[in-house]
Amino acid sequence: MTVLKAVMAPRSGELAHGFREIDLYDLPRECTAEVTGLYLTGDVDQEYLTEQRPLLDAFVIRGGRVVVNGHVQRLFLEGLTKWRKLEFRDASDLALTRVTEHPVWAGTDPRSFLYNTGTRGPVPFAELERIGVAGFYGRGCYPALPAGAQVVHTIGRTRAPIDYDYPLGAGRVLVHGGNDLLQFAGADRGTARLRTQLLRWLEADDE
């Protein structure tokens, strides 16, 4: 099993924490039969991916899995919908609510994703509320969802979907409407397991 992480930088297929990192523009060559999962960072070239839609659709339909990070504005995969920015005033407008359990986020507290701080080491949530900056996880939503979608997290008091998962053929697509999920996998947050669980999900090893 191989899981690709497609980035906007030259890469030669080196392994990093279980992911084989590739240059996005090498995707047609690298997406071979042994690949089970594809992780797309939030800054990927969506125009280029739109040109690769037949490849991406076929990959998922035959059983592959894709994680899409960021703000989708080009529908480069069947079932994707467009991201919309939220109007927000304070942290409560950006807080996450988990509405469905999902293997990628298993054992994590949604509150642990809300704040960023320059303080090293674990910080109690009450202290994060006092000194932290909210909104790095996401500041927008996906108001329209594809058929069969399962919402994992909603954001803010409006409970708008920010993370969702949907089936496509024999495969699945996981969409996160914010900064790369791997940025939020850390021991200080108590979320180190997120990286391992993302990899396992992309390997289809969660069933």
Secondary structure as UniProt FT lines:
FT   STRAND          2..7
FT   STRAND          15..16
FT   TURN            17..18
FT   STRAND          19..23
FT   HELIX           24..26
FT   HELIX           27..30
FT   TURN            33..34
FT   STRAND          35..40
FT   TURN            42..43
FT   HELIX           46..51
FT   HELIX           53..61
FT   TURN            62..63
FT   STRAND          65..69
FT   TURN            78..79
FT   STRAND          84..85
FT   HELIX           91..93
FT   STRAND          96..98
FT   TURN            103..107
FT   HELIX           110..113
FT   STRAND          115..116
FT   HELIX           125..131
FT   STRAND          133..134
FT   STRAND          140..141
FT   TURN            147..148
FT   STRAND          150..155
FT   TURN            156..159
FT   STRAND          160..168
FT   TURN            169..170
FT   STRAND          171..176
FT   HELIX           181..184
FT   TURN            187..190
FT   HELIX           193..202
FT   TURN            203..204
//
